[in-house]
């Protein structure tokens, strides 16, 4: 999770974000750096040292930044100790929550982006009524707050992630496998239950935010994250920012069509890429090819493990199922490259243990379907953060919204 790099948040090159208020740019650069001297801030933002001094003084007075004695270099030194700026971590705390159809996870982070506590609760698969989902969310939040030693009212915001079609600006979930109903105003409903500001986004976007804020994406301008779990999702960063589309519903790679009148997808349509790559697609084929038990009597995870074990043991039918899924995944990834030309594609999620999905043959097929320009194809990496990955992205969403609310509309005084 980028443990070797101090700070959190996108490491945006100087002079690339002049539209944001200077006070906000200063704060976000301090948070991204971890610790940074005023003179370096002025140099990186190409503004006068006097402006930096004035605005950082205001941010210190407001309780957002603090002065920290910077460690001396190895050669020692004389005179006054160097002073750097850092985020006052205790100024705000936020929670990040991921709701899924297998497990709910949550983390609490401080204003500097450091994780204070994490929690997870299992649940029975399948969609839930809104009342049940609200109760589970409140229970999870209370548990993680207790672990962090915070009252719920100490939080400044909650970031919430769900799979499906999510309109981030309005907080409406148009469809999700975790909800029994469609077009649910989930952000408003959860905010009403918790008494806190709530911001909702698609779970794949939140994995992408996690990479952008805490992972390898911090220094990248353009990259894609493809999540392979119970479904297939994608998030895309364009010029250091999540791209969501005009209605907040973009980047639904799993629901791009790869076969006319094809396999039934859980969204209700046919021929979606997800219907050939996701776990339920693999189980559907495995039950027929290997005569495995009905999924009603055995957990999907156990069925997938059985299929994988058969493939590793050399079972031709099992290997062909993974190979076919890998070919469809290669098709989807090649379309991403041809459309967006990202610097990096990150494959993330629980299914990354099934190496047939990204074997050399799969990546070779992907390269064969990419436009032949004579240039190498983008890097492809597989990441497995663990259970709290999604919740970290939700926390980044909450931090982003809190920061924007505090500093985004403030008039610069320089």
N, C-alpha and C positions, 0 to 999 in steps of 0.2 A: 504494500500500500504506500510505496514511496517513503518508507521509514527513513531512508538515508538523506532525504531532502527536507530542510527545515521549512516551517510555514505551511500554509495550505491555500488553495485557490489557484486560478490560472496565472501562469507567469507570462504576462502579455508584454511584448516588446515595447520599448518607449515610443511615444508619439503615435501609437496606433489606436488610441481611444480618447481622442480629444473631446468627444461629444458628452462625456460624463463629467459631472461637476468635479472641479479639481480637488475639493475636500474628499470626495468619495474615491477618486483615483489615488490620493495619498494614503488613505486608510487601507484600501485594498492592496496597494503595493507593500505596505508594512506587513499586512497579514500574510501575503504570499512569501515575503522574504523571511519571516520569523522575527528577525532583528535587522535593523538597517539604520545607519546614521543619517542625520538630516542632510548633510552635504551630498551623500549618494542619492537621496531622494530628489534633490534639486537637479542633480546631473541627469538622472534617468528620466525625469519628467520634463527636462528642458525648461524649467521655470526658475525664477530668481530665488536665491537663498532666503531673502526677506519674506517672500510669499510663503515658502515652506515653513519658516519659523512662525509666521502669523497663524497659519492654518493648523499646524501641529499643536500649537499652544491652545487653540480652541478645542481641538479634539482631545487633548489632555484634560482641559477644564471640564469638558462634557463627560469625561470618564471612559472614553473609548480607547485612548492610547495611554501609555505610560513610558517614562524614561527608565532605561535599564543600563547598568554598567556593562559595557561590552568587554569580552575577554581580550586581554592583551595578546599580542603576537608572541611567538616563541622567543624573540629577541628581547623581550621585556620593554622597557621604555621609561622615560622620565616625564614629569609634569602631571597635569590633571588626568585622571582616568578617562578613557573614551566613553562617550554616552551614545547609546543607540535607542531607537524607538521600537516598542513592541505593542501588541494588542493587549489591553487589560482583559485577560481571559474571563474574569468573573463578571464582567459588565452585563453579559447576556448568556443565557443557556437556551438551547433549542433541542427538540426531539425529532428523530427521524424514524418513521414506521413503515414497514413493508407488509402488506396484507397479501397472502397468496392462498391457493386452494390446498396447500399442504401444511404450511407453517407460517406464523406471524413473527416478525422480528422487529426489534426496536433498539435504538442507541440514543444516548444523550451526549451532546458535545458542547463545549464552551465557545466563547466568542472568537477564540483563536483557532477553533477547529479541532481541538483535542478531545478524544473520546473519554467520557467520564464513566459511563456504564453501558452495558448491553444486556439484552434479555430476549428470549425466544419462547414461544408456546406452540405446541403442536395442535392440529385441528383435523377433523374429519374432512376428506376431500368432498368437493361439490359446492355449488352456489349456496349462498346464505341470504336470508331475508335481511333487510337493512337493520332492523332492530337487533338482530343477533350480531351483525358485524359491528355495530356501534358498541354493544356491550363488550365484545372481545377487544376492541380497540381501547376502550377505557380501562379494562382490566390490565392489558399489557402496559399501557402508559403508567398506571399506578405502580406496577411492579418495577419498572425500570427507574422511575423516580425514586422509589424506596431504596433501590441499589445505589443511586447517585447521592442519596442524602438530601434530596430536594423535594419541596412541595410542588404540586402540579402548577400552582400559581406562580412559581418562580420562573417558569418557562416563558419565553417571549413569543414562540411560534412552534408549530408542529408541521413537519413535512410528511406527506403521506403518499405512498406509492401503491398502485394496484395494476395488475395486468389488464390489457384491453384497450378500448378506445376512450381516451381521456382528453377533454377540452381543458387544458391547464388554466387559461385565464379565467374561465367561469367556474371551474371546479366541478363540472358535470361529467359523470362517467356514462357514456352512451351505451357501452356494453363491456362487461367484464365477466370472466368465468367465476369470480368470487361472489357475484351479486345475482340474485334471482331475477331482478327487474332491470329494465333498460332506462336510460336517460335519468339517472339518479343524481340529484344535486349533492354529491357526497361531501364536498368541502364544507358547505353550509350545515349539513346534518351533523358532521363530526364536530365542527366548531360549536354548534349549539349544545352538543352533549358534553364537550370538554371545557367550554368557557374560554377557549384560546383561539387565536388566529390559526387557520389551517390552510395549507397549500397542497394541492393534489396534482400528481403527474403520473404518466405512464411509467411502469417499472423499468422498462428498457432505457428510457431517458435518465432515470435515476442511477442506473449502473454507469451510464455515460458521464453523468455529473460526478460520480465517485471517482472515475478515472481522471476527469478534468480537474478536480479539486485536490485529490489525494494520491493519484497514480501517475502512470507514464504520460498521460495526456496533458499534464500541466504545461509543458513547453511546446506542444504541438498546435498549429493553427487549424488543421483540418484532419479529422480522423473519425472512424466509424467503430461502433461497438455492436456486435451481433450477439444476442443472448439466446442460448439454447437450453431451455429448461422444460417445463410442462408445455410451453409454447415456444414460438420463435419471434423474437423482437429485435428492433434496431434503434439505436440512438445515433445522431450525427452531430459533430461539432464543426461549425463553419466560422472561421475567423475568431476562434477562441470562445464561441458561444453556442449553446444548444440551438439547433434548428428544429422548429416545431411546425412550420407551415402556417398558412394564413388563418386557419381555424384551430390551430393547436393539435392537429390530428395527423401530422405528416410522419414519414419514415416508418410506415407499417410494412416492413419487408415481409413479414410472415404472411401477410394477406395480399401480396402481389400474386397474380395468377400465373401458374406454370403449366396448367393443363386444362383445356376446355372440357367442361362437363366431367371434371376429374373427381378425385376423392373428396368426401365430405369433411369440411373443416368444422371445428367447434363453434366458429362464428356464425354458422348456418349456410355459408356459401360453399361452392365446390371449386376444386382446382387450386386452392391456396398453397403456397410453398410450405406453410406450417403443417398442412395435412400430409406431407411426405417426410418431414424431418422430426417433428415433435414426438414426445414420448408416446402419446396415444396412437400416433401413426405407426411407430415401431411395434408397439404391443398388438395393434390390430393385425399387422402382417404376421407377427410371430405366432399368434394364436392359431392361425391357419396353417402356416408352414411347418411349425414344430409341434402342433397339437398340444399347446400349453393350456393350463387351466383357464377357465373363464375369469376375466378381470374382476368380476363381481365377488369372487371368492378368494382372490389373491391380490395383494397390493401391486400397483403399477411398478413401483420401485423394485419389488421382488421379481416381477416378470422380466423387467429390463436386465436385471442382474443375471437371471437365468439365460436370457438371450445372449448376453455378452459372454457368459461362460461357455455357451455352446460355440460361439464364433471363435473364441480363443482356442477351443479344443479342436478346431478344424471343421466344424459342421458347415457344410457348403451352403445350406439354406439360410442359416443364421448369418453367415458372412455376406451372403447376397443381399440380405435385408439392410445391413449397415452400409454396404457398398452403394446400393440404390439411393439410400438417404444421403450419403456423401455426395453422390453425383448431383442430386437436386440442390444440396447446399452449395456446391461449386457453381451451379447455374445462378443461384441467387446472388452469391458473392461477386461473380463476374459482372452481373448487371449493376451492382453497387459501384464497382470500379469504373465501368463504362459511363455511368451517369455522373459520378462525383469526383473520381480521381483522388481518393484520400491518400494521405501519406502513410497511414497505418490502419489496418483492420484488426480489432481485438475480438477474439472469440471468447465468450465468457459464459459461465453458468455451470450447473451441476452436471450436464451431459458432456462436459469436456473430458471427463474420465474415459469416455468411449472413444478411443483414439481413431477408430475407423472413420469417424466423421471428419477428421482433418488429417488423414494419412497423406503420404507423399502423392499417392495416385489422385486423391481428391484435389490437392493443390495444383497438381500438374494439369488436371482437367479444367480447373478454374483458369489457369494461365492460358490454356488453349482457346478459351472462349472470350478472353479479353482482346480488345482491339490491338492489332499488331502494329505498334508504333516504333519498335526497336528499342524502347526503354524498358527497364525491368518493372515487374508488377510491384504493387505496394507490399510492404512487410505485412505478414500475418502472424499474430502472436496469440497464444492461448493463456488466459488468466483464470485462476481459481482463487478468489479471495476468501471464500468461506461463507457461512450462513448470514453474516451481518453486512455483506457487501451492499445489498439493496438499501438497507436502512441507512448506511453511511451516505448514499446518494440523496436519500430523502432529507437527511440532516443538512447536506449542502444546499438543497433547495430552500430549506427554512432559513439558513444563514444568509443566503443570497437575498431573500425577500426582506428579512429584518434589516440588513444593511441598506438595501435600496430604500426602504421606508424611512430610515433614520437620516440618510445622507444624500439620497438620489435627487431630492427636490430642493435641497438647500442652496441658497444663492451664494456664489463665491464672492469673497470680499476683496480679492486682489485685482 
